[in-house]
Amino acid sequence: MFCDRITVMKSGRVVAGGTPAEVITEELIRDVYGVRAVVTPDGPDGRPSVRFLPRR
């Protein structure tokens, strides 16, 4: 919604870069941020929408 390309970093290193649809995945969110989420392509223009899940 706010950008055409994104870069995700962890501990000062680039983990992923590209369009939001390419980069924002459930696995990336889990690995980088340590949280569970559901990613669906139902945002504006088919961009990913993220819903965070409660902790187990």
N, CA, C and O of each residue as an XYZ file, in Angstrom:
224
protein
N       0.820     -1.183      0.000
C       0.000      0.000      0.000
C       0.873      1.260      0.000
O       0.501      2.282     -0.577
N       2.034      1.177      0.651
C       2.866      2.361      0.789
C       4.158      2.296     -0.014
O       4.853      3.305     -0.132
N       4.497      1.138     -0.569
C       5.753      1.042     -1.310
C       5.649     -0.001     -2.423
O       4.811     -0.902     -2.380
N       6.517      0.146     -3.410
C       6.568     -0.803     -4.523
C       7.633     -1.875     -4.311
O       7.529     -2.976     -4.852
N       8.651     -1.550     -3.524
C       9.732     -2.499     -3.225
C      10.084     -2.366     -1.751
O       9.998     -1.283     -1.173
N      10.483     -3.489     -1.149
C      10.883     -3.464      0.259
C      12.172     -4.262      0.445
O      12.507     -5.133     -0.357
N      12.877     -3.942      1.516
C      14.054     -4.687      1.935
C      13.853     -5.044      3.399
O      13.500     -4.188      4.210
N      14.076     -6.305      3.735
C      13.944     -6.767      5.116
C      15.339     -7.092      5.621
O      16.111     -7.791      4.965
N      15.647     -6.567      6.811
C      16.958     -6.799      7.408
C      16.811     -7.454      8.772
O      15.820     -7.250      9.473
N      17.814     -8.244      9.135
C      17.880     -8.853     10.462
C      19.335     -8.788     10.912
O      20.236     -9.239     10.205
N      19.550     -8.226     12.083
C      20.901     -8.104     12.641
C      21.853     -7.411     11.675
O      23.013     -7.804     11.548
N      21.359     -6.372     10.990
C      22.201     -5.592     10.098
C      22.465     -6.205      8.743
O      23.250     -5.662      7.965
N      21.829     -7.326      8.441
C      22.031     -7.997      7.156
C      20.725     -8.059      6.380
O      19.651     -8.247      6.952
N      20.837     -7.900      5.076
C      19.664     -7.999      4.212
C      19.239     -9.461      4.121
O      20.034    -10.330      3.762
N      17.983     -9.715      4.448
C      17.424    -11.067      4.391
C      16.663    -11.270      3.087
O      16.726    -12.345      2.491
N      15.943    -10.240      2.643
C      15.143    -10.352      1.424
C      14.900     -8.967      0.851
O      14.923     -7.969      1.572
N      14.670     -8.920     -0.441
C      14.334     -7.674     -1.100
C      13.524     -7.949     -2.345
O      13.707     -8.978     -2.997
N      12.635     -7.041     -2.677
C      11.811     -7.196     -3.873
C      10.467     -6.538     -3.668
O      10.322     -5.644     -2.835
N       9.491     -6.981     -4.423
C       8.147     -6.437     -4.263
C       7.524     -7.006     -2.995
O       7.944     -8.068     -2.535
N       6.541     -6.335     -2.423
C       5.891     -6.880     -1.230
C       5.355     -8.301     -1.453
O       5.464     -9.144     -0.564
N       4.782     -8.571     -2.620
C       4.248     -9.908     -2.900
C       5.349    -10.966     -2.922
O       5.105    -12.115     -2.554
N       6.546    -10.600     -3.343
C       7.667    -11.539     -3.381
C       8.278    -11.766     -2.004
O       8.711    -12.874     -1.686
N       8.314    -10.722     -1.194
C       9.087    -10.748      0.049
C       8.267    -11.145      1.271
O       8.738    -11.923      2.100
N       7.062    -10.632      1.393
C       6.291    -10.839      2.621
C       5.634    -12.215      2.601
O       4.622    -12.434      1.935
N       6.240    -13.135      3.350
C       5.720    -14.494      3.466
C       5.595    -14.854      4.942
O       6.193    -14.215      5.807
N       4.818    -15.874      5.204
C       4.670    -16.344      6.587
C       6.008    -16.805      7.139
O       6.318    -16.563      8.305
N       6.802    -17.470      6.307
C       8.098    -17.979      6.747
C       9.058    -16.838      7.083
O       9.759    -16.891      8.093
N       9.089    -15.814      6.242
C       9.974    -14.677      6.499
C       9.587    -13.978      7.797
O      10.457    -13.652      8.605
N       8.316    -13.749      8.005
C       7.864    -13.089      9.240
C       8.246    -13.916     10.460
O       8.695    -13.371     11.468
N       8.070    -15.226     10.370
C       8.438    -16.105     11.482
C       9.951    -16.071     11.733
O      10.392    -15.942     12.875
N      10.732    -16.186     10.670
C      12.189    -16.258     10.822
C      12.802    -14.933     11.273
O      13.730    -14.937     12.082
N      12.316    -13.819     10.779
C      12.909    -12.515     11.087
C      12.365    -11.930     12.383
O      13.120    -11.394     13.194
N      11.052    -12.033     12.574
C      10.425    -11.363     13.718
C      10.014    -12.317     14.841
O       9.673    -11.871     15.936
N      10.042    -13.624     14.578
C       9.722    -14.598     15.614
C       8.252    -14.640     15.991
O       7.912    -14.987     17.122
N       7.375    -14.291     15.054
C       5.937    -14.342     15.306
C       5.250    -15.133     14.200
O       5.758    -15.252     13.085
N       4.089    -15.665     14.538
C       3.293    -16.402     13.551
C       2.324    -15.437     12.879
O       1.772    -14.541     13.518
N       2.131    -15.637     11.593
C       1.231    -14.767     10.841
C       0.638    -15.530      9.669
O       1.176    -16.544      9.225
N      -0.481    -15.021      9.183
C      -1.096    -15.521      7.959
C      -0.994    -14.406      6.934
O      -1.410    -13.275      7.185
N      -0.435    -14.735      5.777
C      -0.278    -13.754      4.710
C      -1.197    -14.147      3.558
O      -1.137    -15.270      3.056
N      -2.046    -13.209      3.146
C      -2.952    -13.457      2.025
C      -2.824    -12.302      1.030
O      -2.541    -11.170      1.425
N      -3.030    -12.586     -0.256
C      -2.881    -11.542     -1.274
C      -4.163    -10.734     -1.482
O      -4.562    -10.488     -2.620
N      -4.803    -10.326     -0.397
C      -6.084     -9.630     -0.545
C      -6.017     -8.149     -0.206
O      -7.049     -7.505     -0.010
N      -4.811     -7.610     -0.138
C      -4.673     -6.180      0.105
C      -4.898     -5.405     -1.187
O      -5.224     -6.001     -2.214
N      -4.732     -4.098     -1.153
C      -4.904     -3.283     -2.356
C      -4.010     -3.772     -3.498
O      -2.831     -4.059     -3.289
N      -4.560     -3.864     -4.673
C      -3.818     -4.289     -5.875
C      -3.192     -5.675     -5.740
O      -2.183     -5.955     -6.387
N      -3.772     -6.550     -4.908
C      -3.231     -7.896     -4.733
C      -2.006     -7.968     -3.851
O      -1.356     -9.010     -3.772
N      -1.684     -6.880     -3.191
C      -0.526     -6.894     -2.297
C      -0.854     -7.687     -1.048
O      -2.023     -7.826     -0.690
N       0.158     -8.206     -0.383
C      -0.096     -9.059      0.773
C      -0.736     -8.321      1.944
O      -0.440     -7.160      2.225
N      -1.606     -9.034      2.597
C      -2.231     -8.569      3.833
C      -1.754     -9.517      4.925
O      -1.763    -10.734      4.737
N      -1.336     -8.969      6.070
C      -0.762     -9.788      7.145
C      -1.677     -9.758      8.352
O      -2.096     -8.696      8.814
N      -1.980    -10.954      8.856
C      -2.749    -11.073     10.101
C      -1.880    -11.864     11.073
O      -1.517    -13.011     10.808
N      -1.555    -11.246     12.184
C      -0.714    -11.900     13.175
C      -1.554    -12.812     14.049
O      -2.686    -12.481     14.403
N      -0.991    -13.969     14.397
C      -1.681    -14.970     15.191
C      -1.221    -14.878     16.648
O      -0.093    -14.468     16.924
N      -2.100    -15.261     17.577
C      -1.700    -15.239     18.991
C      -0.605    -16.267     19.259
O      -0.451    -17.248     18.532
N       0.135    -16.016     20.303
C       1.174    -16.972     20.706
C       0.529    -18.250     21.180
O      -0.590    -18.244     21.692
N       1.231    -19.333     21.011
C       0.727    -20.641     21.439
C       0.928    -20.824     22.914
O       0.566    -21.866     23.462
